[in-house]
Amino acid sequence: MTSPDSALLLPYRLEHTPAPATRPEETALHRVRLTVGDDPEGRTAWPVRCARIALALPTAPDAVVRTGEPVILRTRLDVRRGPGRGRQWLVETGTTDPTTTLLTLTPAEPAGFDGSWTLTLILDISTPLGTLSRITEDTAPGDGPPQRRAGNTTLTTATATPSERVGEP
């Protein structure tokens, strides 16, 4: 688990699959997988009420990003529907800062993470990414009112299987 510092109540796993080498005229897409609520080590005090999660992904310090070129983003959110799981999640993206891509996940109603389900965001992005990301959550233990908490987490590199490679069926 790559969960960030203990200031956050929810467990997170943040994995990165680097873009495959492409020809100069092609756009390479990196894949990021954020998994929320998976705690195989049993460190989380369940339940956790969640009203919002924000993920700030920094651009790699040595990245060459062409001025004026848009960031290409594709997102997919996987969550099994059920009571207490936020009903419907909205994913908003922000790319106005050239050094950071911001993703905000907001449930239509607060979600109650209890260790029995996970939320997974899959992001394909054209910007090369740095290794240290910032997670901000609006959470509370039990049924209390959510409070804003923030921590850093390291993007771990995953090896893509053929079915996970960006752009492949």
Buried (B, 14 or more C-beta within 10 A) or exposed (E): BBBBEEEBBBBBBBBBBBBBEEEEEEEBBBBBBBBBBBBEEEEBEBBBBBBBBBBBBBBEEEEEBEEEEEBEBEBEBEBEEEEBBBEEBEBEBBBEEEEBBBBBBBBEEBBBBEBEBBBBBBBBBBBBBBBEBBBBBBBBEEEEEBEEBBBEBEBEEBEBEEEEBBEEE
